[in-house]
Each structure stands twice: as C-alpha cells, then as structure tokens.
Amino acid sequence: MAVLMREAIGASLRRIRTTRRRTLRDVSRRARVSLGYLSEVERGRKEPSSELLAAICDALDVALADLLSDAAEALDAAAAADAAAARPQRLVGLRHMDLRLAGSEGALAAPLGAAPVTAPLSPVVPVSAQPAPRGAGTVRAAA
C-alpha cells in the first residue's frame, strides 16, 4: 500500500521532535497550534497547510526543505518496498535436471548432501496388494 505524503511528513515531524527530546505541548505552544491538531499531523491524519508546516518547522528549529527532503526519502523507500513486493518471486527449489527417478519405489533422488524426497502416497491400494475378502476362494457344497 502506498504511503501518503501527509503520513511521510507526519512521521518525519515526530522523528525530529522525539530525537530533539521535545514534547508535543512545547512544540504546539511555540508553533501556536493546538496540541490535538499537531498530534493528528504527526499521525498522518491531517494535512497541514504550508504556513502551518513552516510554523512547526520553526518551532522545531529545522528547515522546511530538510523536512520535505526527509519525507521524500521515506516515500522513495516505501515505493521501492512496494515495487519489490509486487515483483513476481522466482521459484526456489530443485531444477528438473537435479531430479532423478530412483527405481520403482517412487522416491526421487535429491542432489548430493540433501535429504531424499519421496513421492506422495496414493490413497488407493493396488488391487494385487489388497487382502482377499473372507470366504473367497472356498467352495461351499450346495445342500
């Protein structure tokens, strides 16, 4: 899922604020913004105007350009992660040339050093291996 610009800006603001050991109350007072609104901006729920963003940056003593470049880097990283997740994964496993039939047991020979792989068992027992029903093969005399 794509990260929104307001979420990236909010995460950057929160990281900068906590790194500088500043409280929401302190920054909200210096920026002349309500504490609740600043909290929602940091959580990515509200999208601040450019004037409000400049006031918050002034309260944090950070340049607006630095904040926006930090948010842009976060967006690039999220986009790269989304692109990597969307790419089809290459199947990992044995190649066809590594598989060899081993006799009539149905076991497959694995490459050197690997544990042997066995074929799945069939739920149906072959007719020749089924036990004979009771009384089969015996002849009763007709009375």
DSSP file with accessible surface (Angstrom, degrees, kcal/mol):
  #  RESIDUE AA STRUCTURE BP1 BP2  ACC     N-H-->O    O-->H-N    N-H-->O    O-->H-N    TCO  KAPPA ALPHA  PHI   PSI    X-CA   Y-CA   Z-CA
    1    1 A M              0   0  196      0, 0.0     2,-0.1     0, 0.0    81,-0.1   0.000 360.0 360.0 360.0 138.1    0.0    0.0    0.0
    2    2 A A        -     0   0   70      1,-0.1     2,-0.4    80,-0.0    73,-0.0  -0.404 360.0-124.7 -73.9 143.4    1.3    3.4   -0.9
    3    3 A V        -     0   0   58     72,-0.2     2,-0.2    -2,-0.1    -1,-0.1  -0.726  26.0-129.0 -86.5 133.6    2.4    5.9    1.8
    4    4 A L     >  -     0   0   78     -2,-0.4     4,-2.1     1,-0.1     3,-0.3  -0.490  16.2-118.4 -81.1 154.8    0.6    9.2    1.6
    5    5 A M  H  > S+     0   0   80      1,-0.2     4,-2.8     2,-0.2     5,-0.2   0.906 115.0  53.9 -59.3 -41.2    2.6   12.5    1.7
    6    6 A R  H  > S+     0   0   82      1,-0.2     4,-2.2     2,-0.2    -1,-0.2   0.857 108.2  50.5 -65.1 -32.4    0.9   13.6    4.9
    7    7 A E  H  > S+     0   0   69     -3,-0.3     4,-2.5     2,-0.2    -1,-0.2   0.910 111.5  47.5 -69.8 -40.7    1.9   10.3    6.6
    8    8 A A  H  X S+     0   0    3     -4,-2.1     4,-2.1     2,-0.2    -2,-0.2   0.914 114.0  47.0 -66.6 -42.2    5.5   10.7    5.5
    9    9 A I  H  X S+     0   0   14     -4,-2.8     4,-2.7     2,-0.2    -2,-0.2   0.935 113.1  49.2 -64.9 -44.4    5.6   14.3    6.7
   10   10 A G  H  X S+     0   0    0     -4,-2.2     4,-2.6    -5,-0.2     5,-0.2   0.920 110.7  49.3 -61.6 -42.8    4.0   13.4   10.0
   11   11 A A  H  X S+     0   0   58     -4,-2.5     4,-2.4     1,-0.2    -1,-0.2   0.905 112.1  49.2 -64.5 -38.5    6.4   10.6   10.6
   12   12 A S  H  X S+     0   0    4     -4,-2.1     4,-2.6     2,-0.2     5,-0.2   0.916 110.8  50.1 -66.1 -42.7    9.3   12.9    9.8
   13   13 A L  H  X S+     0   0    0     -4,-2.7     4,-2.8     1,-0.2    -2,-0.2   0.931 112.3  46.8 -60.6 -46.0    8.0   15.5   12.2
   14   14 A R  H  X S+     0   0   90     -4,-2.6     4,-2.8    28,-0.2     5,-0.3   0.917 112.2  50.0 -63.9 -42.0    7.5   13.1   15.0
   15   15 A R  H  X S+     0   0  112     -4,-2.4     4,-2.4    -5,-0.2    -2,-0.2   0.936 113.1  46.2 -63.2 -43.8   11.0   11.6   14.5
   16   16 A I  H  X S+     0   0   18     -4,-2.6     4,-1.9     2,-0.2    -2,-0.2   0.934 113.8  49.2 -63.3 -45.2   12.6   15.0   14.5
   17   17 A R  H  <>S+     0   0   26     -4,-2.8     5,-2.5    -5,-0.2    -2,-0.2   0.938 114.7  43.2 -61.6 -46.4   10.7   16.1   17.6
   18   18 A T  H ><5S+     0   0   75     -4,-2.8     3,-1.2     1,-0.2    -1,-0.2   0.860 110.4  56.0 -71.5 -33.2   11.5   12.9   19.6
   19   19 A T  H 3<5S+     0   0   99     -4,-2.4    -1,-0.2    -5,-0.3    -2,-0.2   0.886 110.3  45.7 -62.9 -37.1   15.1   13.0   18.5
   20   20 A R  T 3<5S-     0   0  111     -4,-1.9    -1,-0.3    -5,-0.2    -2,-0.2   0.327 114.4-121.3 -88.0   5.9   15.4   16.5   19.9
   21   21 A R  T < 5 +     0   0  226     -3,-1.2     2,-0.3     1,-0.2    -3,-0.2   0.875  60.1 149.7  56.2  46.9   13.6   15.4   23.1
   22   22 A R      < -     0   0   40     -5,-2.5    -1,-0.2    -6,-0.1     2,-0.2  -0.827  40.3-130.5-108.6 146.4   10.8   17.9   22.6
   23   23 A T     >  -     0   0   82     -2,-0.3     4,-2.3     1,-0.1     5,-0.2  -0.560  19.7-118.2 -91.9 159.5    7.2   17.4   23.8
   24   24 A L  H  > S+     0   0   34      1,-0.2     4,-2.9     2,-0.2     5,-0.2   0.905 116.3  54.4 -59.1 -41.2    4.1   17.9   21.8
   25   25 A R  H  > S+     0   0  138      2,-0.2     4,-2.2     1,-0.2    -1,-0.2   0.932 108.4  47.5 -61.4 -45.1    3.0   20.5   24.3
   26   26 A D  H  > S+     0   0   58      1,-0.2     4,-2.3     2,-0.2    -1,-0.2   0.941 115.6  43.7 -62.9 -47.7    6.2   22.5   23.9
   27   27 A V  H  X S+     0   0    1     -4,-2.3     4,-2.5     1,-0.2    -2,-0.2   0.912 112.4  52.8 -67.3 -40.0    6.2   22.4   20.0
   28   28 A S  H  X>S+     0   0    8     -4,-2.9     5,-2.5    -5,-0.2     4,-0.7   0.894 110.5  47.9 -64.7 -37.4    2.5   23.2   19.9
   29   29 A R  H ><5S+     0   0  173     -4,-2.2     3,-0.5    -5,-0.2    -1,-0.2   0.933 113.9  45.9 -66.9 -45.2    2.9   26.3   22.1
   30   30 A R  H 3<5S+     0   0  126     -4,-2.3    -2,-0.2     1,-0.2    -1,-0.2   0.852 118.0  42.9 -67.6 -33.0    5.9   27.6   20.0
   31   31 A A  H 3<5S-     0   0   10     -4,-2.5    -1,-0.2    -5,-0.2    -2,-0.2   0.530 107.4-127.0 -87.1  -7.9    4.1   26.9   16.7
   32   32 A R  T <<5 +     0   0  231     -4,-0.7     2,-0.3    -3,-0.5    -3,-0.2   0.936  66.3 129.6  57.4  51.4    0.8   28.4   18.1
   33   33 A V      < -     0   0   20     -5,-2.5    -1,-0.2    -6,-0.1    -2,-0.1  -0.954  66.7 -97.5-130.4 147.1   -1.1   25.2   17.0
   34   34 A S     >  -     0   0   78     -2,-0.3     4,-2.4     1,-0.1     5,-0.2  -0.367  28.3-126.6 -67.1 146.7   -3.4   23.1   19.2
   35   35 A L  H  > S+     0   0   64      1,-0.2     4,-2.3     2,-0.2     5,-0.2   0.902 109.3  52.1 -59.7 -42.6   -1.8   20.1   20.7
   36   36 A G  H  > S+     0   0   40      2,-0.2     4,-2.1     1,-0.2    -1,-0.2   0.895 109.6  48.6 -63.4 -40.4   -4.5   17.8   19.3
   37   37 A Y  H  > S+     0   0   71      2,-0.2     4,-2.3     1,-0.2    -1,-0.2   0.927 110.9  50.1 -67.0 -42.4   -4.0   19.1   15.8
   38   38 A L  H  X S+     0   0    1     -4,-2.4     4,-2.5     1,-0.2    -2,-0.2   0.910 109.5  52.3 -62.5 -39.6   -0.3   18.7   16.0
   39   39 A S  H  X S+     0   0   22     -4,-2.3     4,-1.8     1,-0.2    -1,-0.2   0.914 109.6  48.6 -61.5 -42.3   -0.7   15.2   17.2
   40   40 A E  H  <>S+     0   0   66     -4,-2.1     5,-2.5     2,-0.2     6,-1.2   0.856 109.2  53.1 -68.5 -33.9   -3.0   14.4   14.2
   41   41 A V  H ><5S+     0   0    1     -4,-2.3     3,-1.3     4,-0.2    -2,-0.2   0.940 109.3  49.2 -63.0 -45.4   -0.5   15.9   11.8
   42   42 A E  H 3<5S+     0   0    7     -4,-2.5    -2,-0.2     1,-0.3   -28,-0.2   0.832 109.9  51.2 -64.1 -32.5    2.2   13.7   13.3
   43   43 A R  T 3<5S-     0   0  115     -4,-1.8    -1,-0.3    -5,-0.2    -2,-0.2   0.484 116.1-114.8 -83.3  -1.5    0.0   10.6   12.9
   44   44 A G  T < 5S+     0   0    4     -3,-1.3    -3,-0.2    -4,-0.4   -37,-0.2   0.665  85.8 115.7  79.5  16.3   -0.7   11.4    9.3
   45   45 A R  S   <S+     0   0  166     -5,-2.5     2,-0.4    -6,-0.2    -4,-0.2   0.779  73.1  41.7 -86.7 -30.9   -4.4   12.1    9.9
   46   46 A K  S    S-     0   0   89     -6,-1.2    -2,-0.2    -9,-0.2    -1,-0.1  -0.929  72.5-140.5-119.4 145.5   -4.4   15.8    9.0
   47   47 A E        -     0   0  128     -2,-0.4    -6,-0.1    -3,-0.1     2,-0.1  -0.905  26.1-142.2-105.3 110.5   -2.6   17.5    6.1
   48   48 A P        -     0   0   17      0, 0.0     2,-0.0     0, 0.0   -10,-0.0  -0.351  14.9-113.2 -74.2 152.3   -1.1   20.8    7.3
   49   49 A S     >  -     0   0   58      1,-0.1     4,-2.6    -2,-0.1     5,-0.2  -0.300  32.9-105.7 -71.8 167.2   -1.1   24.0    5.2
   50   50 A S  H  > S+     0   0   80      1,-0.2     4,-2.3     2,-0.2     5,-0.2   0.882 121.6  52.5 -65.4 -34.6    2.3   25.3    4.1
   51   51 A E  H  > S+     0   0  139      2,-0.2     4,-2.1     1,-0.2    -1,-0.2   0.924 111.5  45.4 -66.0 -43.7    2.0   28.1    6.7
   52   52 A L  H  > S+     0   0   32      2,-0.2     4,-2.4     1,-0.2    -2,-0.2   0.907 112.0  51.8 -66.5 -40.4    1.3   25.7    9.5
   53   53 A L  H  X S+     0   0   13     -4,-2.6     4,-2.5     1,-0.2    -2,-0.2   0.911 109.0  50.7 -62.9 -40.3    4.1   23.4    8.4
   54   54 A A  H  X S+     0   0   35     -4,-2.3     4,-2.4     1,-0.2    -1,-0.2   0.903 110.0  50.5 -64.0 -38.9    6.5   26.4    8.3
   55   55 A A  H  X S+     0   0   31     -4,-2.1     4,-2.2     2,-0.2    -2,-0.2   0.908 110.9  48.2 -66.6 -39.8    5.5   27.3   11.9
   56   56 A I  H  X S+     0   0    1     -4,-2.4     4,-1.7     2,-0.2    -2,-0.2   0.922 111.4  50.5 -66.4 -41.7    6.0   23.8   13.1
   57   57 A C  H  X>S+     0   0    2     -4,-2.5     5,-2.4     1,-0.2     4,-0.5   0.902 109.8  50.6 -63.6 -39.8    9.4   23.6   11.5
   58   58 A D  H ><5S+     0   0  112     -4,-2.4     3,-0.9     1,-0.2    -1,-0.2   0.908 108.9  51.6 -62.6 -40.7   10.4   27.0   13.1
   59   59 A A  H 3<5S+     0   0    3     -4,-2.2    -1,-0.2     1,-0.3    -2,-0.2   0.819 114.1  43.6 -65.7 -29.6    9.3   25.6   16.5
   60   60 A L  H 3<5S-     0   0    1     -4,-1.7    -1,-0.3     2,-0.2    -2,-0.2   0.441 109.6-124.3 -91.7  -3.8   11.5   22.5   15.9
   61   61 A D  T <<5 +     0   0  104     -3,-0.9     2,-0.4    -4,-0.5    -3,-0.2   0.922  68.8 127.2  57.8  47.1   14.4   24.6   14.6
   62   62 A V      < -     0   0   17     -5,-2.4    -1,-0.2    -6,-0.1     2,-0.2  -0.981  64.4-109.8-131.8 145.3   14.5   22.6   11.4
   63   63 A A     >  -     0   0   49     -2,-0.4     4,-2.0     1,-0.1     5,-0.2  -0.514  20.0-132.1 -74.2 141.0   14.4   23.9    7.8
   64   64 A L  H  > S+     0   0   60      1,-0.2     4,-2.6     2,-0.2     5,-0.2   0.890 108.6  56.2 -59.5 -38.7   11.3   23.2    5.8
   65   65 A A  H  > S+     0   0   69      1,-0.2     4,-2.4     2,-0.2    -1,-0.2   0.890 106.0  50.4 -61.8 -39.0   13.4   21.9    2.9
   66   66 A D  H  > S+     0   0   98      2,-0.2     4,-2.1     1,-0.2    -1,-0.2   0.904 110.8  49.2 -65.7 -40.7   15.1   19.4    5.2
   67   67 A L  H  X S+     0   0    0     -4,-2.0     4,-2.3     2,-0.2    -2,-0.2   0.940 112.9  46.5 -62.9 -46.2   11.8   18.1    6.5
   68   68 A L  H  X S+     0   0   64     -4,-2.6     4,-2.4     1,-0.2    -2,-0.2   0.879 111.7  50.4 -67.9 -35.4   10.4   17.8    2.9
   69   69 A S  H  X S+     0   0   58     -4,-2.4     4,-2.2     2,-0.2    -1,-0.2   0.899 110.2  51.0 -69.6 -35.2   13.5   16.0    1.7
   70   70 A D  H  X S+     0   0   38     -4,-2.1     4,-1.8     2,-0.2    -2,-0.2   0.922 111.6  47.2 -64.4 -42.6   13.3   13.6    4.6
   71   71 A A  H  X S+     0   0    0     -4,-2.3     4,-2.2     1,-0.2    -2,-0.2   0.893 109.9  53.5 -65.7 -37.8    9.7   12.9    3.8
   72   72 A A  H  X S+     0   0   40     -4,-2.4     4,-2.4     1,-0.2    -2,-0.2   0.899 107.2  51.3 -64.5 -39.0   10.6   12.4    0.1
   73   73 A E  H  X S+     0   0  124     -4,-2.2     4,-2.4     2,-0.2    -1,-0.2   0.894 109.2  50.8 -63.7 -38.9   13.3    9.8    1.1
   74   74 A A  H  X S+     0   0   46     -4,-1.8     4,-2.2     2,-0.2    -2,-0.2   0.901 110.2  49.5 -65.1 -39.6   10.7    8.0    3.2
   75   75 A L  H  X S+     0   0   43     -4,-2.2     4,-2.5     2,-0.2    -2,-0.2   0.902 110.3  50.6 -65.8 -40.9    8.3    8.0    0.2
   76   76 A D  H  X S+     0   0  114     -4,-2.4     4,-2.4     2,-0.2    -2,-0.2   0.915 110.7  49.1 -62.2 -42.9   11.0    6.6   -2.1
   77   77 A A  H  X S+     0   0   63     -4,-2.4     4,-2.1     2,-0.2    -2,-0.2   0.909 112.2  47.9 -64.4 -40.3   11.8    3.9    0.3
   78   78 A A  H  X S+     0   0   20     -4,-2.2     4,-2.4     2,-0.2    -2,-0.2   0.899 111.5  50.4 -67.6 -38.6    8.2    2.9    0.6
   79   79 A A  H  X S+     0   0   56     -4,-2.5     4,-2.5     2,-0.2    -2,-0.2   0.900 110.3  50.0 -66.4 -38.9    7.8    2.9   -3.2
   80   80 A A  H  X S+     0   0   60     -4,-2.4     4,-2.3     2,-0.2    -2,-0.2   0.902 110.8  49.5 -65.6 -39.0   10.8    0.7   -3.6
   81   81 A A  H  X S+     0   0   59     -4,-2.1     4,-2.0     2,-0.2    -2,-0.2   0.905 111.5  49.0 -66.4 -39.6    9.5   -1.7   -1.0
   82   82 A D  H  X S+     0   0   62     -4,-2.4     4,-1.7     2,-0.2    -2,-0.2   0.902 111.3  49.8 -65.1 -40.7    6.1   -1.8   -2.8
   83   83 A A  H  X S+     0   0   48     -4,-2.5     4,-1.3     1,-0.2    -2,-0.2   0.903 110.5  50.0 -65.6 -39.0    7.8   -2.4   -6.1
   84   84 A A  H  < S+     0   0   39     -4,-2.3    -1,-0.2     1,-0.2    -2,-0.2   0.886 111.4  48.7 -66.5 -37.5    9.8   -5.2   -4.7
   85   85 A A  H  < S+     0   0   78     -4,-2.0    -1,-0.2     1,-0.2    -2,-0.2   0.820 109.8  52.6 -71.9 -28.0    6.7   -6.9   -3.2
   86   86 A A  H  < S+     0   0   84     -4,-1.7    -1,-0.2    -5,-0.2    -2,-0.2   0.728  87.6  97.6 -81.0 -21.4    4.9   -6.6   -6.4
   87   87 A R  S  < S-     0   0  157     -4,-1.3     2,-0.1    -3,-0.2    -3,-0.0  -0.431  87.7-106.5 -66.8 138.0    7.6   -8.3   -8.5
   88   88 A P        -     0   0  124      0, 0.0     2,-0.3     0, 0.0    -1,-0.1  -0.425  36.7-121.4 -65.3 137.6    6.9  -12.0   -9.0
   89   89 A Q        -     0   0  150     -4,-0.1     2,-0.3    -2,-0.1    -4,-0.0  -0.605  20.4-117.2 -82.3 140.0    9.2  -14.1   -6.9
   90   90 A R        -     0   0  200     -2,-0.3     2,-0.2     1,-0.1    -1,-0.1  -0.607  35.3-112.1 -74.8 132.1   11.5  -16.6   -8.6
   91   91 A L        -     0   0  158     -2,-0.3     2,-0.5     1,-0.0    -1,-0.1  -0.451  30.1-151.5 -67.6 134.1   10.6  -20.1   -7.5
   92   92 A V        +     0   0  137     -2,-0.2     2,-0.3     3,-0.0    -1,-0.0  -0.908  46.9  77.5-108.7 132.6   13.3  -21.6   -5.4
   93   93 A G  S    S-     0   0   63     -2,-0.5     2,-0.2     0, 0.0    -2,-0.0  -0.994  80.1 -23.2 164.6-160.5   13.8  -25.3   -5.4
   94   94 A L        -     0   0   81     -2,-0.3     2,-0.2     1,-0.1     5,-0.0  -0.548  56.3-130.0 -80.6 140.4   15.2  -28.2   -7.4
   95   95 A R    >>  -     0   0  142     -2,-0.2     3,-1.5     1,-0.1     4,-0.6  -0.482  28.0-107.5 -82.2 162.3   15.7  -27.8  -11.1
   96   96 A H  G >4 S+     0   0  160      1,-0.3     3,-1.0     2,-0.2    -1,-0.1   0.851 119.6  56.9 -62.3 -30.5   14.4  -30.5  -13.4
   97   97 A M  G 34 S+     0   0  114      1,-0.2    -1,-0.3     3,-0.0    -3,-0.0   0.707 100.1  59.4 -75.6 -16.2   17.9  -31.8  -14.1
   98   98 A D  G <4 S+     0   0   34     -3,-1.5     2,-0.4    13,-0.0    -1,-0.2   0.602  91.3  83.8 -84.4 -11.8   18.5  -32.3  -10.3
   99   99 A L    <<  +     0   0   71     -3,-1.0     2,-0.4    -4,-0.6    11,-0.1  -0.780  54.6 174.0 -95.7 132.6   15.6  -34.8  -10.1
  100  100 A R  E     -A  109   0A 138      9,-0.7     9,-2.8    -2,-0.4     2,-0.3  -1.000  33.6-117.8-136.5 137.7   16.1  -38.4  -11.0
  101  101 A L  E     -A  108   0A 150     -2,-0.4     2,-0.7     7,-0.2     7,-0.2  -0.541  26.0-154.1 -71.6 135.4   13.8  -41.3  -10.7
  102  102 A A  E > > -A  107   0A  37      5,-1.7     3,-0.7    -2,-0.3     5,-0.6  -0.826  47.9 -62.3-117.0  91.9   15.2  -43.9   -8.3
  103  103 A G  T 3 5S-     0   0   64     -2,-0.7     3,-0.4     1,-0.2    -1,-0.2  -0.128  81.5 -55.5  69.3-162.4   13.9  -47.3   -9.0
  104  104 A S  T 3 5S+     0   0  117      1,-0.2    -1,-0.2     2,-0.1    -3,-0.0   0.366 112.1  91.2 -98.0   3.0   10.2  -48.3   -8.8
  105  105 A E  T < 5S-     0   0  154     -3,-0.7    -1,-0.2     2,-0.1    -2,-0.1   0.640  96.3-120.9 -73.1 -16.1    9.8  -47.2   -5.1
  106  106 A G  T   5 +     0   0   34     -3,-0.4    13,-1.0     1,-0.3     2,-0.3   0.570  65.8 138.6  88.7   7.1    8.7  -43.7   -6.3
  107  107 A A  E   < -AB 102 118A  28     -5,-0.6    -5,-1.7    11,-0.2     2,-0.4  -0.631  46.2-138.6 -86.1 145.7   11.4  -41.9   -4.4
  108  108 A L  E     -AB 101 117A  46      9,-2.8     9,-1.3    -2,-0.3     2,-0.4  -0.855  17.3-122.1-102.8 138.1   13.2  -39.1   -6.1
  109  109 A A  E     -A  100   0A  34     -9,-2.8    -9,-0.7    -2,-0.4     3,-0.1  -0.644  27.3-150.6 -80.6 130.6   17.0  -38.7   -5.8
  110  110 A A        -     0   0   20     -2,-0.4     3,-0.1     4,-0.2   -11,-0.1  -0.547  29.9 -84.2 -94.2 163.0   18.0  -35.4   -4.3
  111  111 A P    >   -     0   0   37      0, 0.0     3,-2.1     0, 0.0    -1,-0.2  -0.184  68.6 -66.9 -60.5 163.1   21.3  -33.6   -5.0
  112  112 A L  T 3  S+     0   0  180      1,-0.3     3,-0.1    -3,-0.1    -3,-0.0  -0.205 122.9  16.9 -54.7 135.7   24.3  -34.6   -3.1
  113  113 A G  T 3  S+     0   0   92      1,-0.3    -1,-0.3    -3,-0.1     2,-0.2   0.324 101.6 109.6  86.8  -9.8   24.1  -33.8    0.6
  114  114 A A  S <  S-     0   0   56     -3,-2.1    -1,-0.3     1,-0.1    -4,-0.2  -0.665  76.3-102.4 -99.1 156.5   20.3  -33.3    0.6
  115  115 A A        -     0   0   79     -2,-0.2    -1,-0.1     1,-0.1     2,-0.0  -0.472  47.1 -98.8 -72.2 143.7   17.7  -35.5    2.2
  116  116 A P        -     0   0  104      0, 0.0     2,-0.5     0, 0.0    -7,-0.2  -0.357  32.2-136.8 -65.8 146.1   15.8  -37.8   -0.2
  117  117 A V  E     -B  108   0A  66     -9,-1.3    -9,-2.8    -3,-0.1     2,-0.3  -0.882  15.5-152.4-104.4 131.7   12.4  -36.6   -1.4
  118  118 A T  E     -B  107   0A 108     -2,-0.5   -11,-0.2   -11,-0.2   -12,-0.1  -0.808  19.1-113.7-105.4 148.4    9.7  -39.2   -1.5
  119  119 A A        -     0   0   39    -13,-1.0    -1,-0.0    -2,-0.3   -12,-0.0  -0.401  45.0 -90.4 -72.8 151.9    6.7  -39.1   -3.8
  120  120 A P        -     0   0  128      0, 0.0     2,-0.2     0, 0.0    -1,-0.1  -0.340  45.1-111.8 -63.8 146.4    3.3  -38.6   -2.2
  121  121 A L        -     0   0  167     -3,-0.1   -15,-0.0     1,-0.1    -3,-0.0  -0.571  25.6-122.3 -80.7 143.2    1.5  -41.8   -1.3
  122  122 A S        -     0   0   88     -2,-0.2    -1,-0.1     2,-0.1     0, 0.0  -0.634   7.5-141.6 -83.6 138.8   -1.7  -42.8   -3.2
  123  123 A P  S    S+     0   0  129      0, 0.0     2,-0.5     0, 0.0    -1,-0.1   0.674  83.9  79.6 -74.2 -11.4   -4.8  -43.2   -1.0
  124  124 A V  S    S-     0   0  105      0, 0.0    -2,-0.1     0, 0.0     3,-0.0  -0.820  76.0-142.1-100.6 128.4   -5.8  -46.2   -3.3
  125  125 A V        -     0   0   77     -2,-0.5     5,-0.1     1,-0.1     0, 0.0  -0.715  30.1-105.9 -86.4 134.3   -4.1  -49.5   -2.6
  126  126 A P    >>  -     0   0   84      0, 0.0     3,-1.0     0, 0.0     4,-0.6  -0.245  27.7-116.8 -57.9 151.9   -3.4  -51.5   -5.8
  127  127 A V  G >4 S+     0   0  122      1,-0.3     3,-1.2     2,-0.2    -2,-0.0   0.886 112.6  56.0 -61.0 -40.4   -5.7  -54.5   -6.4
  128  128 A S  G 34 S+     0   0  119      1,-0.3    -1,-0.3     3,-0.0    -3,-0.0   0.787 107.9  49.7 -66.4 -22.7   -2.9  -57.1   -6.2
  129  129 A A  G <4 S+     0   0   65     -3,-1.0    -1,-0.3     2,-0.1    -2,-0.2   0.551  87.0 103.3 -93.4  -7.7   -1.9  -55.8   -2.7
  130  130 A Q  S << S-     0   0  104     -3,-1.2     2,-0.1    -4,-0.6    -3,-0.0  -0.522  79.1-111.6 -75.7 141.2   -5.5  -55.8   -1.3
  131  131 A P        -     0   0  120      0, 0.0    -1,-0.1     0, 0.0    -2,-0.1  -0.397  36.8-103.2 -69.2 148.8   -6.3  -58.7    1.1
  132  132 A A        -     0   0   82      1,-0.1     3,-0.1    -2,-0.1     4,-0.0  -0.457  40.0-107.1 -70.9 141.8   -8.7  -61.3   -0.2
  133  133 A P    >   -     0   0  101      0, 0.0     3,-1.8     0, 0.0    -1,-0.1  -0.301  48.0 -82.0 -65.0 157.3  -12.3  -61.0    1.3
  134  134 A R  T 3  S+     0   0  250      1,-0.3     3,-0.1     3,-0.1     0, 0.0  -0.325 115.0  15.4 -60.6 138.0  -13.4  -63.7    3.8
  135  135 A G  T >  S+     0   0   53      1,-0.3     3,-1.3    -3,-0.1    -1,-0.3   0.403  88.6 139.5  81.6  -4.9  -14.6  -66.8    2.3
  136  136 A A  T <   +     0   0   56     -3,-1.8    -1,-0.3     1,-0.2     3,-0.1  -0.531  69.5  20.9 -72.9 138.7  -13.1  -66.0   -1.1
  137  137 A G  T 3  S+     0   0   83      1,-0.3     2,-0.4    -2,-0.2    -1,-0.2   0.338  99.0 108.5  88.8 -10.0  -11.6  -69.0   -2.8
  138  138 A T    <   -     0   0   96     -3,-1.3     2,-0.5     2,-0.0    -1,-0.3  -0.811  58.8-145.1-101.5 142.9  -13.5  -71.5   -0.7
  139  139 A V        -     0   0  142     -2,-0.4     2,-0.4    -3,-0.1    -3,-0.0  -0.906   8.2-151.2-108.6 129.2  -16.3  -73.5   -2.2
  140  140 A R        -     0   0  223     -2,-0.5     2,-0.3     3,-0.0     3,-0.0  -0.800  20.6-118.4 -98.6 143.7  -19.3  -74.5   -0.3
  141  141 A A        -     0   0   98     -2,-0.4     2,-0.3     1,-0.1    -1,-0.0  -0.569  29.2-118.5 -79.7 136.3  -21.2  -77.6   -1.0
  142  142 A A              0   0  105     -2,-0.3    -1,-0.1     1,-0.1     0, 0.0  -0.589 360.0 360.0 -75.2 134.9  -24.8  -77.0   -2.1
  143  143 A A              0   0  150     -2,-0.3    -1,-0.1    -3,-0.0    -3,-0.0  -0.532 360.0 360.0 -95.9 360.0  -27.2  -78.5    0.3
